[in-house]
């Protein structure tokens, strides 16, 4: 399942962004937002099928980590947040 999701995520990413290095907060944010949409759609399809607490906790942990990255939580250098 993990390999399947990774392949689909890569296809989704490449549908808008080619290989390369993306610098600056606007470009990085665009990549993250694009991929977040993929994972959100995937999550929405899985939620009705989740039957155990540990799976839900894992998904919420991943969501929290995504939020932290998007909002720069833990990045103390304001200049670094802008890059």
N, C-alpha and C positions, 0 to 999 in steps of 0.2 A: 504494500500500500504506500509506504514512504517513497519508494522509487517512482511509482505512478504519479504521485503528487508532485515530486520534484520535476519530472519530465513535463507535466502540464504547466507547472509554474514557470519553467524555462521557456516554453512555447509562448506563454502569455507575456512574459517579459520581453522576448524578442519580437513580439508582434508590434511593439512600439519603440523599443530601444535596442540598438545594435551593440555589438561588443565594443568595449572601450572604457575609457576612464571619464567619469563625470565629476566635475568639481563645482563647488559652490552650493549654497543651501537650496537655491531654487531648483537646480537640476537634480540634486540628491532627493529633495522632497518630491519631485515629480515621479521619480523612480519608485520611491517608497509608497506613495499614494497609489500608483498604478498596481503595484504588487499587493498592497493592502486590499484593493478592490477584489483581486483574484481570491485571496484567502477569505475575505468576508463572504463572498458568494459561495465558496466551498463550505465554509462553516455553516452558513444558513441551510445548506442542503443536508448537512450531517446532524444538526441539532435534534431534529425529530427522532433520529436513530440512536442517539447517545443514551445508553441505559445505565452507565455506571458513573459514580461520583469522580473516580480518579481520571477518567477521560475528560470530563467537564473541567476539572481543576487544571489539567494540562492545557486545555484550550484557552482557558481564562488567563493562565500564566503567559502563554504566547501573545495573547491580546495585550496584556499589561506591558510586556517587553516591547512590543511594537509601539505602543503609546509613548513609552519612555524614550525610545529612539527618535520618534517623530518630533517630540517636544524638547529633546536635548537634555532630559533629566540626567543629572550626574555629570554633565559637561560644565565644568566651572568656568572655563575660559570663554568669555562672550564672543571673542573673535573666532574661536574654534567652532562655535555654534553657527556662525554665519558661513563657514566654508562648506 
